[in-house]
Amino acid sequence: MKRLSLTLLSLVVTVVVFTSCSRHDFPDELKAYYPYYPNQTIYFHNDNGETMNFTITDYIVSNCDRHWGSKCPDLSDLNFHAITKYSFDDIEKSYKVEGWISVQNTVYISYDVTNMPHGELFFKGIEPYKSGVSSRIGDTIKMNPNTIIVRNEGVVQFEDENCIWYLTK
């Protein structure tokens, strides 16, 4: 009876260990590149004296959780969405904006404004779940086309079809 109990216990432990993953929360250090929150308004200006603002509609952080019966990857991500409307030469325009940071075995950062070229960078060879990840990426991330993201400030510059927009501080 004792032997059967030990065998069953060993089987249960083995199943639990091999069918779940460790929880990996999205790294706090990486949240600083998109330090936003829902309903936040972010203001931008251009060299022509025009202004626009983005309102953050969604700010979602996902983590790898334990799952019974299946393995999950060590994947977590941060995603935000924003929307803006502004007038340019008496024509109303609107943009949808998305920023994304995905971490697994490396760090992937993207920034996308509707109808504009997409900016993205892969930081290969950087272990995202170890402390000091932001020091290995750096405080300033420069993407094409003319997108700059600064740690603890977020997007400070991006380009649309007409001009370059700068964060209004």
Contacts in CASP RR format, 6 or more apart in sequence:
PFRMAT RR
TARGET T0000
AUTHOR 0000-0000-0000
METHOD contacts of the structure
MODEL  1
MKRLSLTLLSLVVTVVVFTSCSRHDFPDELKAYYPYYPNQTIYFHNDNGE
TMNFTITDYIVSNCDRHWGSKCPDLSDLNFHAITKYSFDDIEKSYKVEGW
ISVQNTVYISYDVTNMPHGELFFKGIEPYKSGVSSRIGDTIKMNPNTIIV
RNEGVVQFEDENCIWYLTK
15 69 0 8 1.000
18 71 0 8 1.000
19 67 0 8 1.000
19 68 0 8 1.000
19 69 0 8 1.000
19 70 0 8 1.000
19 71 0 8 1.000
20 66 0 8 1.000
20 67 0 8 1.000
20 68 0 8 1.000
20 69 0 8 1.000
20 71 0 8 1.000
20 72 0 8 1.000
21 64 0 8 1.000
21 66 0 8 1.000
21 67 0 8 1.000
21 71 0 8 1.000
21 72 0 8 1.000
21 73 0 8 1.000
21 74 0 8 1.000
22 64 0 8 1.000
22 66 0 8 1.000
22 74 0 8 1.000
23 63 0 8 1.000
23 64 0 8 1.000
23 65 0 8 1.000
23 66 0 8 1.000
24 63 0 8 1.000
24 64 0 8 1.000
24 74 0 8 1.000
24 75 0 8 1.000
24 76 0 8 1.000
24 129 0 8 1.000
25 63 0 8 1.000
25 76 0 8 1.000
26 61 0 8 1.000
26 62 0 8 1.000
26 63 0 8 1.000
26 76 0 8 1.000
26 77 0 8 1.000
26 78 0 8 1.000
26 101 0 8 1.000
26 103 0 8 1.000
27 76 0 8 1.000
27 103 0 8 1.000
27 128 0 8 1.000
27 129 0 8 1.000
27 133 0 8 1.000
29 131 0 8 1.000
29 132 0 8 1.000
29 133 0 8 1.000
29 134 0 8 1.000
30 78 0 8 1.000
30 101 0 8 1.000
30 103 0 8 1.000
30 107 0 8 1.000
30 128 0 8 1.000
30 133 0 8 1.000
30 134 0 8 1.000
31 61 0 8 1.000
31 78 0 8 1.000
32 134 0 8 1.000
32 151 0 8 1.000
32 152 0 8 1.000
33 101 0 8 1.000
33 109 0 8 1.000
33 134 0 8 1.000
33 137 0 8 1.000
33 141 0 8 1.000
33 149 0 8 1.000
33 151 0 8 1.000
33 154 0 8 1.000
34 59 0 8 1.000
34 78 0 8 1.000
34 80 0 8 1.000
34 99 0 8 1.000
34 101 0 8 1.000
34 149 0 8 1.000
34 154 0 8 1.000
34 155 0 8 1.000
35 152 0 8 1.000
35 153 0 8 1.000
35 154 0 8 1.000
36 42 0 8 1.000
36 56 0 8 1.000
36 59 0 8 1.000
36 80 0 8 1.000
36 82 0 8 1.000
36 154 0 8 1.000
37 56 0 8 1.000
37 59 0 8 1.000
38 56 0 8 1.000
38 57 0 8 1.000
38 58 0 8 1.000
38 59 0 8 1.000
39 55 0 8 1.000
39 56 0 8 1.000
39 57 0 8 1.000
40 55 0 8 1.000
40 56 0 8 1.000
41 53 0 8 1.000
41 54 0 8 1.000
41 55 0 8 1.000
41 56 0 8 1.000
42 53 0 8 1.000
42 54 0 8 1.000
42 55 0 8 1.000
42 56 0 8 1.000
42 82 0 8 1.000
42 155 0 8 1.000
42 167 0 8 1.000
43 51 0 8 1.000
43 52 0 8 1.000
43 53 0 8 1.000
43 167 0 8 1.000
43 168 0 8 1.000
44 51 0 8 1.000
44 52 0 8 1.000
44 53 0 8 1.000
44 54 0 8 1.000
44 158 0 8 1.000
44 165 0 8 1.000
44 166 0 8 1.000
44 167 0 8 1.000
44 168 0 8 1.000
45 51 0 8 1.000
45 52 0 8 1.000
45 165 0 8 1.000
45 166 0 8 1.000
45 168 0 8 1.000
46 162 0 8 1.000
46 163 0 8 1.000
46 164 0 8 1.000
46 165 0 8 1.000
46 166 0 8 1.000
47 163 0 8 1.000
47 164 0 8 1.000
48 163 0 8 1.000
50 86 0 8 1.000
50 88 0 8 1.000
51 86 0 8 1.000
51 168 0 8 1.000
52 84 0 8 1.000
52 86 0 8 1.000
52 165 0 8 1.000
53 84 0 8 1.000
53 86 0 8 1.000
54 82 0 8 1.000
54 83 0 8 1.000
54 84 0 8 1.000
54 95 0 8 1.000
54 97 0 8 1.000
55 82 0 8 1.000
55 83 0 8 1.000
55 84 0 8 1.000
56 80 0 8 1.000
56 81 0 8 1.000
56 82 0 8 1.000
57 81 0 8 1.000
57 82 0 8 1.000
57 83 0 8 1.000
58 79 0 8 1.000
58 80 0 8 1.000
58 81 0 8 1.000
59 78 0 8 1.000
59 79 0 8 1.000
59 80 0 8 1.000
60 78 0 8 1.000
60 79 0 8 1.000
60 80 0 8 1.000
61 76 0 8 1.000
61 77 0 8 1.000
61 78 0 8 1.000
61 79 0 8 1.000
62 76 0 8 1.000
62 77 0 8 1.000
62 78 0 8 1.000
62 79 0 8 1.000
63 76 0 8 1.000
64 72 0 8 1.000
64 73 0 8 1.000
64 74 0 8 1.000
64 75 0 8 1.000
64 76 0 8 1.000
65 72 0 8 1.000
66 72 0 8 1.000
73 104 0 8 1.000
74 104 0 8 1.000
74 105 0 8 1.000
74 129 0 8 1.000
75 102 0 8 1.000
75 103 0 8 1.000
75 104 0 8 1.000
76 102 0 8 1.000
76 103 0 8 1.000
77 100 0 8 1.000
77 101 0 8 1.000
77 102 0 8 1.000
77 103 0 8 1.000
78 100 0 8 1.000
78 101 0 8 1.000
79 98 0 8 1.000
79 99 0 8 1.000
79 100 0 8 1.000
79 101 0 8 1.000
80 98 0 8 1.000
80 99 0 8 1.000
80 100 0 8 1.000
81 96 0 8 1.000
81 97 0 8 1.000
81 98 0 8 1.000
81 99 0 8 1.000
82 96 0 8 1.000
82 97 0 8 1.000
82 98 0 8 1.000
83 94 0 8 1.000
83 95 0 8 1.000
83 96 0 8 1.000
83 97 0 8 1.000
84 94 0 8 1.000
84 95 0 8 1.000
84 97 0 8 1.000
85 92 0 8 1.000
85 93 0 8 1.000
85 94 0 8 1.000
86 92 0 8 1.000
86 93 0 8 1.000
86 94 0 8 1.000
87 93 0 8 1.000
88 162 0 8 1.000
95 113 0 8 1.000
95 114 0 8 1.000
95 115 0 8 1.000
95 116 0 8 1.000
95 160 0 8 1.000
96 113 0 8 1.000
96 114 0 8 1.000
97 111 0 8 1.000
97 112 0 8 1.000
97 113 0 8 1.000
97 114 0 8 1.000
98 110 0 8 1.000
98 111 0 8 1.000
98 112 0 8 1.000
99 110 0 8 1.000
99 111 0 8 1.000
99 112 0 8 1.000
100 108 0 8 1.000
100 109 0 8 1.000
100 110 0 8 1.000
100 111 0 8 1.000
100 112 0 8 1.000
101 107 0 8 1.000
101 108 0 8 1.000
101 109 0 8 1.000
101 110 0 8 1.000
102 108 0 8 1.000
103 128 0 8 1.000
103 129 0 8 1.000
104 128 0 8 1.000
105 125 0 8 1.000
105 127 0 8 1.000
106 122 0 8 1.000
106 123 0 8 1.000
106 124 0 8 1.000
106 125 0 8 1.000
106 126 0 8 1.000
106 128 0 8 1.000
107 122 0 8 1.000
107 123 0 8 1.000
107 126 0 8 1.000
107 128 0 8 1.000
107 133 0 8 1.000
107 137 0 8 1.000
108 120 0 8 1.000
108 121 0 8 1.000
108 122 0 8 1.000
108 123 0 8 1.000
109 120 0 8 1.000
109 121 0 8 1.000
109 123 0 8 1.000
109 141 0 8 1.000
109 143 0 8 1.000
109 149 0 8 1.000
110 118 0 8 1.000
110 119 0 8 1.000
110 120 0 8 1.000
110 121 0 8 1.000
111 118 0 8 1.000
111 119 0 8 1.000
111 120 0 8 1.000
111 143 0 8 1.000
111 147 0 8 1.000
111 149 0 8 1.000
111 155 0 8 1.000
111 158 0 8 1.000
112 118 0 8 1.000
112 119 0 8 1.000
113 158 0 8 1.000
113 160 0 8 1.000
115 161 0 8 1.000
116 145 0 8 1.000
116 158 0 8 1.000
116 159 0 8 1.000
116 160 0 8 1.000
116 161 0 8 1.000
117 144 0 8 1.000
117 145 0 8 1.000
119 143 0 8 1.000
119 144 0 8 1.000
119 145 0 8 1.000
119 147 0 8 1.000
120 143 0 8 1.000
121 141 0 8 1.000
121 143 0 8 1.000
123 136 0 8 1.000
123 137 0 8 1.000
126 133 0 8 1.000
126 136 0 8 1.000
126 137 0 8 1.000
127 133 0 8 1.000
134 151 0 8 1.000
138 151 0 8 1.000
139 150 0 8 1.000
139 151 0 8 1.000
140 148 0 8 1.000
140 149 0 8 1.000
140 150 0 8 1.000
140 151 0 8 1.000
141 148 0 8 1.000
141 149 0 8 1.000
141 150 0 8 1.000
142 148 0 8 1.000
143 149 0 8 1.000
145 159 0 8 1.000
146 157 0 8 1.000
146 158 0 8 1.000
146 159 0 8 1.000
146 164 0 8 1.000
147 155 0 8 1.000
147 157 0 8 1.000
147 158 0 8 1.000
147 159 0 8 1.000
148 155 0 8 1.000
148 156 0 8 1.000
148 157 0 8 1.000
148 158 0 8 1.000
149 155 0 8 1.000
149 156 0 8 1.000
150 156 0 8 1.000
153 167 0 8 1.000
154 167 0 8 1.000
155 167 0 8 1.000
156 166 0 8 1.000
156 167 0 8 1.000
157 164 0 8 1.000
157 165 0 8 1.000
157 166 0 8 1.000
157 167 0 8 1.000
158 164 0 8 1.000
158 165 0 8 1.000
159 165 0 8 1.000
END
